[in-house]
């Protein structure tokens, strides 16, 4: 059962990292020329997951202000907020996995003891 806890703990760390990436994208939504980062989860050699951040190089919108053309960031705030909600629910699910596994171990020790 500790393997389940180990996997869930690596997932919790990964979701924290994904939160950092999403927060950085949201913080830079109004930064001209900023390119968002997409954080994919990958399986590691040990049981567990890690985050693999990749810069998304699609261009932002081009706007003209005072005769000067500028490229806005390519961050879509709605998309980032949806990713944040999914990430939060995934974090909560893994937290529940850790809690349930600990409760199961406690019950097993009570039965054996």
Residue frames as a rotation matrix with the C-alpha (Angstrom) as fourth column:
UNK 1
0.558 0.830 0.000 0.00
0.830 -0.558 0.000 0.00
0.000 0.000 -1.000 0.00
UNK 2
0.226 -0.526 -0.820 2.91
0.286 -0.768 0.572 2.36
-0.931 -0.364 -0.023 0.54
UNK 3
-0.703 -0.439 0.560 3.47
0.631 -0.023 0.775 2.20
-0.327 0.898 0.293 -3.22
UNK 4
0.155 0.848 0.506 0.05
0.913 -0.319 0.256 3.84
0.379 0.423 -0.824 -3.70
UNK 5
0.752 0.067 -0.656 1.05
0.456 -0.772 0.443 6.57
-0.477 -0.632 -0.611 -1.27
UNK 6
-0.276 -0.943 -0.184 4.38
0.381 -0.283 0.880 7.10
-0.883 0.173 0.437 -3.04
UNK 7
-0.566 0.133 0.814 2.68
0.817 -0.047 0.575 7.42
0.115 0.990 -0.082 -6.42
UNK 8
0.531 0.842 0.096 0.03
0.799 -0.536 0.274 9.78
0.282 -0.069 -0.957 -5.02
UNK 9
0.501 -0.415 -0.760 2.74
0.405 -0.663 0.629 11.91
-0.765 -0.623 -0.164 -3.37
UNK 10
-0.663 -0.719 0.209 4.64
0.512 -0.232 0.827 12.28
-0.546 0.655 0.522 -6.65
UNK 11
-0.201 0.688 0.697 1.35
0.874 -0.196 0.445 13.27
0.443 0.699 -0.562 -8.27
UNK 12
0.707 0.457 -0.540 0.73
0.677 -0.658 0.329 15.88
-0.205 -0.598 -0.775 -5.55
UNK 13
-0.080 -0.826 -0.558 4.17
0.314 -0.553 0.772 17.41
-0.946 -0.113 0.304 -6.20
UNK 14
-0.746 -0.170 0.644 3.48
0.655 -0.017 0.755 17.36
-0.118 0.985 0.124 -9.93
UNK 15
0.237 0.909 0.342 0.12
0.891 -0.344 0.297 19.09
0.388 0.234 -0.892 -9.53
UNK 16
0.541 -0.153 -0.827 1.80
0.474 -0.757 0.451 21.76
-0.694 -0.636 -0.337 -7.37
UNK 17
-0.574 -0.816 -0.071 4.31
0.333 -0.312 0.890 22.34
-0.748 0.487 0.451 -10.18
UNK 18
-0.469 0.496 0.731 1.49
0.838 -0.011 0.546 22.50
0.278 0.868 -0.410 -12.75
UNK 19
0.605 0.689 -0.399 -0.24
0.788 -0.590 0.174 25.08
-0.116 -0.420 -0.900 -10.53
UNK 20
0.040 -0.696 -0.717 2.95
0.300 -0.676 0.674 27.17
-0.953 -0.242 0.181 -10.59
UNK 21
-0.823 -0.346 0.451 3.06
0.498 -0.057 0.865 27.01
-0.274 0.937 0.219 -14.40
UNK 22
-0.025 0.909 0.416 -0.62
0.922 -0.140 0.361 27.95
0.386 0.393 -0.835 -14.73
UNK 23
0.602 0.219 -0.768 -0.21
0.629 -0.722 0.288 30.81
-0.492 -0.657 -0.572 -12.25
UNK 24
-0.418 -0.831 -0.366 2.77
0.286 -0.503 0.815 32.11
-0.862 0.236 0.449 -14.22
UNK 25
-0.683 0.242 0.689 0.75
0.712 0.009 0.703 31.99
0.164 0.970 -0.178 -17.44
UNK 26
0.404 0.914 -0.033 -2.15
0.884 -0.381 0.273 33.89
0.237 -0.139 -0.961 -15.83
UNK 27
0.353 -0.337 -0.873 0.21
0.505 -0.716 0.481 36.46
-0.787 -0.611 -0.082 -14.32
UNK 28
-0.644 -0.716 -0.269 1.63
0.108 -0.434 0.895 37.17
-0.757 0.547 0.357 -17.79
UNK 29
0.048 0.759 0.649 -1.65
0.880 0.275 -0.387 37.33
-0.473 0.590 -0.655 -19.71
UNK 30
0.937 0.336 -0.096 -1.07
0.270 -0.872 -0.409 41.06
-0.221 0.358 -0.907 -20.37
UNK 31
0.131 -0.962 -0.241 2.68
-0.138 -0.259 0.956 40.83
-0.982 -0.092 -0.167 -21.04
UNK 32
0.720 0.139 -0.680 3.35
-0.657 -0.178 -0.733 41.60
-0.222 0.974 -0.037 -24.69
UNK 33
0.135 -0.686 -0.715 5.13
-0.809 0.341 -0.479 38.78
0.573 0.643 -0.508 -26.51
UNK 34
-0.361 -0.260 0.895 4.84
-0.822 0.542 -0.175 36.30
-0.439 -0.799 -0.410 -23.61
UNK 35
-0.217 0.240 -0.946 4.59
-0.599 0.733 0.323 32.67
0.771 0.636 -0.015 -24.72
UNK 36
0.505 0.517 0.691 2.60
-0.863 0.282 0.419 30.40
0.021 -0.808 0.588 -22.44
UNK 37
-0.726 -0.682 -0.090 3.96
-0.658 0.727 -0.197 27.17
0.200 -0.084 -0.976 -21.04
UNK 38
0.479 0.833 -0.278 1.96
-0.708 0.554 0.439 23.95
0.519 -0.014 0.854 -21.15
UNK 39
-0.446 -0.629 0.637 2.78
-0.888 0.398 -0.230 21.47
-0.109 -0.668 -0.736 -18.38
UNK 40
0.346 0.492 -0.799 2.27
-0.583 0.780 0.229 17.84
0.735 0.386 0.557 -19.39
UNK 41
0.383 -0.196 0.903 2.45
-0.782 0.451 0.430 14.98
-0.491 -0.871 0.020 -16.94
UNK 42
0.175 -0.400 -0.900 4.81
-0.682 0.610 -0.403 12.13
0.710 0.684 -0.166 -17.81
UNK 43
0.990 0.123 -0.065 5.35
-0.053 0.765 0.642 8.77
0.129 -0.632 0.764 -16.19
UNK 44
0.264 -0.943 0.205 8.71
-0.964 -0.264 0.025 8.38
0.030 -0.204 -0.978 -14.46
UNK 45
-0.266 -0.457 -0.849 10.90
-0.441 0.841 -0.314 5.28
0.857 0.291 -0.425 -14.34
UNK 46
-0.993 0.089 -0.071 9.99
0.101 0.396 -0.913 4.85
-0.053 -0.914 -0.402 -10.71
UNK 47
-0.206 0.975 0.081 6.28
0.940 0.174 0.294 4.47
0.272 0.137 -0.952 -10.09
UNK 48
-0.030 0.254 -0.967 4.97
0.553 -0.802 -0.228 7.98
-0.833 -0.541 -0.116 -10.26
UNK 49
0.563 0.280 0.777 4.68
0.808 -0.383 -0.447 11.05
0.173 0.880 -0.442 -12.44
UNK 50
-0.406 -0.653 -0.639 6.55
0.624 -0.709 0.328 14.26
-0.667 -0.266 0.696 -13.16
UNK 51
0.689 0.616 -0.382 5.81
0.183 -0.657 -0.731 17.46
-0.701 0.434 -0.566 -15.02
UNK 52
-0.324 -0.737 0.593 7.25
0.852 0.046 0.522 18.22
-0.412 0.675 0.613 -18.44
UNK 53
0.329 0.466 -0.821 6.88
0.141 -0.884 -0.445 21.95
-0.934 0.031 -0.357 -19.21
UNK 54
-0.342 -0.360 0.868 6.83
0.909 0.108 0.403 22.92
-0.238 0.927 0.290 -22.90
UNK 55
-0.549 0.121 -0.827 6.72
-0.095 -0.992 -0.083 26.47
-0.830 0.033 0.556 -24.27
UNK 56
0.215 0.703 0.678 3.88
0.816 0.252 -0.520 27.03
-0.537 0.665 -0.520 -26.73
UNK 57
-0.652 -0.678 -0.340 5.24
0.365 -0.674 0.643 29.19
-0.664 0.295 0.687 -29.54
UNK 58
-0.009 0.700 0.714 2.00
0.988 -0.106 0.116 30.10
0.157 0.706 -0.691 -31.26
UNK 59
-0.819 -0.350 0.455 1.80
0.331 -0.936 -0.122 33.83
0.469 0.051 0.882 -31.88
UNK 60
-0.420 0.685 -0.595 -0.43
0.597 -0.285 -0.750 36.10
-0.683 -0.670 -0.289 -29.85
UNK 61
0.611 0.682 0.402 -2.74
0.775 -0.412 -0.478 38.65
-0.160 0.604 -0.780 -31.42
UNK 62
-0.606 -0.744 0.279 -1.19
0.787 -0.612 0.078 41.66
0.113 0.267 0.957 -33.15
UNK 63
0.558 0.759 -0.337 -2.45
0.795 -0.605 -0.045 45.03
-0.238 -0.242 -0.941 -31.96
UNK 64
-0.272 -0.590 0.760 -1.58
0.691 -0.670 -0.273 48.55
0.670 0.451 0.590 -33.04
UNK 65
0.592 0.367 -0.717 -1.26
0.778 -0.493 0.389 51.13
-0.211 -0.788 -0.578 -30.29
UNK 66
0.600 -0.298 -0.742 -0.24
-0.139 -0.953 0.270 54.70
-0.787 -0.059 -0.613 -31.18
UNK 67
0.714 -0.255 -0.652 0.95
-0.695 -0.146 -0.704 53.51
0.084 0.956 -0.282 -34.59
UNK 68
-0.456 -0.885 0.092 3.18
-0.889 0.446 -0.105 50.81
0.052 -0.130 -0.990 -33.09
UNK 69
0.456 0.573 -0.681 2.38
-0.550 0.783 0.291 47.16
0.700 0.241 0.672 -33.83
UNK 70
-0.483 -0.569 0.665 2.80
-0.875 0.310 -0.370 44.78
0.004 -0.762 -0.648 -30.89
UNK 71
-0.233 0.358 -0.904 2.18
-0.139 0.908 0.396 41.10
0.962 0.218 -0.162 -30.34
UNK 72
0.293 0.406 0.866 0.16
-0.920 -0.126 0.370 40.25
0.259 -0.905 0.337 -27.24
UNK 73
-0.632 -0.464 0.621 0.71
-0.648 0.756 -0.095 37.13
-0.425 -0.462 -0.778 -25.16
UNK 74
-0.506 0.437 -0.744 -0.71
-0.492 0.562 0.665 33.86
0.708 0.702 -0.069 -26.43
UNK 75
-0.980 0.168 -0.108 -2.31
0.181 0.515 -0.838 33.08
-0.085 -0.840 -0.535 -23.05
UNK 76
-0.289 0.954 0.074 -6.04
-0.107 -0.109 0.988 32.40
0.951 0.278 0.134 -23.09
UNK 77
-0.700 -0.063 0.711 -7.27
-0.684 -0.224 -0.694 33.21
0.203 -0.973 0.114 -19.55
UNK 78
0.377 0.911 0.167 -10.39
-0.926 0.372 0.063 31.03
-0.004 -0.178 0.984 -19.88
UNK 79
0.545 -0.265 -0.795 -8.27
-0.186 0.887 -0.423 28.06
0.817 0.378 0.434 -20.92
UNK 80
-0.549 -0.835 0.037 -5.89
-0.158 0.060 -0.986 28.62
0.821 -0.547 -0.164 -18.01
UNK 81
-0.400 0.481 0.780 -8.72
-0.917 -0.209 -0.341 28.88
-0.001 -0.851 0.525 -15.48
UNK 82
0.711 0.636 -0.300 -10.21
-0.654 0.755 0.053 25.61
0.260 0.159 0.952 -16.74
UNK 83
0.163 -0.751 -0.639 -6.79
0.031 0.652 -0.758 23.95
0.986 0.103 0.129 -16.45
UNK 84
-0.686 -0.394 0.611 -6.52
-0.524 -0.315 -0.791 25.32
0.505 -0.863 0.010 -12.92
UNK 85
0.153 0.842 0.518 -9.88
-0.986 0.169 0.017 23.79
-0.073 -0.513 0.855 -11.95
UNK 86
0.765 0.062 -0.641 -8.96
-0.267 0.936 -0.227 20.40
0.586 0.345 0.733 -13.43
UNK 87
-0.248 -0.955 -0.162 -5.61
-0.055 0.181 -0.982 20.55
0.967 -0.235 -0.097 -11.66
UNK 88
-0.480 0.133 0.867 -7.29
-0.847 -0.326 -0.419 21.37
0.227 -0.936 0.270 -8.34
UNK 89
0.604 0.781 0.159 -9.69
-0.797 0.595 0.104 18.42
-0.013 -0.189 0.982 -8.61
UNK 90
0.554 -0.490 -0.673 -6.84
-0.031 0.796 -0.605 16.09
0.832 0.356 0.425 -9.57
UNK 91
-0.543 -0.746 0.385 -4.85
-0.374 -0.196 -0.907 17.30
0.752 -0.636 -0.172 -6.56
UNK 92
-0.118 0.603 0.789 -7.84
-0.992 -0.035 -0.122 16.65
-0.046 -0.797 0.603 -4.29
UNK 93
0.805 0.426 -0.412 -8.31
-0.489 0.870 -0.057 13.14
0.334 0.248 0.909 -5.72
UNK 94
0.110 -0.853 -0.509 -4.67
0.099 0.519 -0.849 12.25
0.989 0.043 0.142 -5.03
UNK 95
-0.603 -0.244 0.760 -4.90
-0.660 -0.383 -0.647 13.71
0.448 -0.891 0.070 -1.55
UNK 96
0.381 0.831 0.404 -7.92
-0.922 0.372 0.105 11.48
-0.063 -0.413 0.909 -0.92
UNK 97
0.633 -0.248 -0.734 -5.90
-0.147 0.891 -0.429 8.50
0.760 0.379 0.527 -2.19
UNK 98
-0.498 -0.865 0.064 -3.22
-0.161 0.020 -0.987 9.19
0.852 -0.502 -0.149 0.42
UNK 99
-0.416 0.417 0.808 -5.81
-0.906 -0.261 -0.332 9.58
0.072 -0.871 0.486 3.18
UNK 100
0.658 0.742 -0.128 -7.71
-0.740 0.669 0.073 6.42
0.140 0.047 0.989 2.23
UNK 101
0.325 -0.632 -0.704 -4.51
-0.026 0.738 -0.674 4.37
0.945 0.237 0.224 1.96
UNK 102
-0.698 -0.577 0.424 -3.43
-0.396 -0.183 -0.900 5.53
0.597 -0.796 -0.101 5.41
UNK 103
-0.023 0.786 0.618 -6.85
-0.995 0.043 -0.091 4.63
-0.098 -0.617 0.781 6.84
UNK 104
0.757 0.275 -0.593 -6.65
-0.432 0.891 -0.138 1.18
0.491 0.360 0.793 5.23
UNK 105
-0.181 -0.904 -0.387 -3.20
-0.011 0.395 -0.919 0.61
0.983 -0.162 -0.082 6.71
UNK 106
-0.630 0.008 0.776 -4.45
-0.735 -0.328 -0.593 1.70
0.250 -0.945 0.213 10.12
UNK 107
0.458 0.870 0.183 -7.37
-0.889 0.454 0.065 -0.73
-0.026 -0.193 0.981 9.91
UNK 108
0.554 -0.336 -0.762 -5.04
-0.151 0.860 -0.488 -3.53
0.819 0.385 0.425 8.81
UNK 109
-0.575 -0.812 0.101 -2.71
-0.201 0.020 -0.979 -2.86
0.794 -0.583 -0.174 11.76
UNK 110
-0.288 0.565 0.773 -5.70
-0.958 -0.159 -0.240 -2.86
-0.012 -0.810 0.587 14.13
UNK 111
0.746 0.585 -0.318 -6.83
-0.616 0.788 0.005 -6.24
0.253 0.192 0.948 12.80
UNK 112
0.300 -0.733 -0.610 -3.34
0.073 0.656 -0.752 -7.70
0.951 0.181 0.251 13.02
UNK 113
-0.621 -0.575 0.532 -2.66
-0.404 -0.346 -0.847 -6.17
0.671 -0.741 -0.018 16.44
